[in-house]
Amino acid sequence: MPRLRLSCVRTAARRITQAYDVALAGTGLRATQFSLLVTTHHLGTPTIEETGPNAGLRSHHITRNVQGLIKRRRSRFPGRDGANAK
């Protein structure tokens, strides 16, 4: 993909994410966390390791977002990374 097109795609992606962040501002969620909540809703009660590939991300990329969701008790992730989290 030519650099100019890639730059346009990145700019568009940032603007879309910013629009979601504005829309979600009252919930305390960021767009990335919302996306993870939707993914976990569709998967049931997945482990962090199952969530990553289904969200199109590697497990280590979602850990920070998942930990924030667990702390706010918005989601559960059984297994070693989220054991007994409610």
C-alpha positions in Angstrom: 0.0 0.0 0.0 1.5 3.4 -0.9 2.5 5.6 2.0 -0.1 8.2 1.3 -2.9 5.7 1.4 -1.5 4.1 4.6 -1.3 7.6 6.2 -4.9 8.3 5.2 -6.0 4.9 6.7 -4.2 5.6 9.9 -5.7 9.1 10.2 -9.2 7.7 9.5 -8.7 5.0 12.2 -7.6 7.6 14.8 -10.6 9.8 14.0 -13.0 6.9 14.3 -11.4 5.9 17.6 -11.6 9.5 18.9 -15.3 9.6 17.9 -16.0 6.4 19.9 -14.0 7.7 22.8 -16.1 10.9 22.9 -19.3 8.9 22.6 -18.2 6.6 25.4 -16.8 9.4 27.7 -19.8 9.2 30.1 -19.3 5.4 30.7 -15.6 5.6 31.7 -14.7 3.3 28.9 -12.3 3.8 26.0 -13.0 2.5 22.5 -10.5 -0.4 23.0 -12.2 -1.5 26.2 -15.6 -1.3 24.6 -14.4 -3.5 21.7 -13.1 -6.0 24.3 -16.4 -6.0 26.1 -18.3 -6.8 22.9 -15.9 -9.6 22.0 -16.2 -11.1 25.5 -20.0 -10.8 25.3 -20.0 -12.9 22.1 -17.5 -15.4 23.5 -19.3 -15.9 26.8 -16.7 -16.1 29.5 -13.4 -16.4 27.7 -9.9 -16.5 29.1 -7.6 -13.6 28.2 -5.7 -16.0 25.9 -8.9 -16.8 24.1 -10.0 -13.1 23.9 -6.8 -11.8 22.1 -7.1 -13.8 18.9 -10.9 -13.3 18.7 -10.4 -9.5 19.1 -7.6 -9.6 16.5 -4.9 -8.8 19.1 -2.2 -10.7 20.8 -2.8 -11.4 24.5 0.0 -9.1 25.7 -1.6 -6.2 23.9 -4.9 -6.5 25.7 -3.7 -7.1 29.2 -3.8 -3.4 30.3 -7.3 -2.9 28.9 -8.5 -6.2 30.5 -7.0 -5.3 33.9 -8.9 -2.0 33.8 -12.2 -3.8 33.0 -11.6 -6.3 35.8 -10.9 -3.6 38.3 -14.1 -1.8 37.4 -15.9 -5.2 37.5 -17.1 -4.8 34.0 -15.9 -8.2 32.9 -14.6 -11.5 34.1 -11.6 -13.4 32.7 -11.1 -16.9 34.2 -7.8 -18.6 34.2 -4.3 -17.6 35.2 -4.5 -13.9 34.2 -7.9 -13.2 35.7 -8.4 -15.9 38.3 -11.4 -15.3 40.5 -11.9 -11.8 39.1 -15.5 -10.7 39.3 
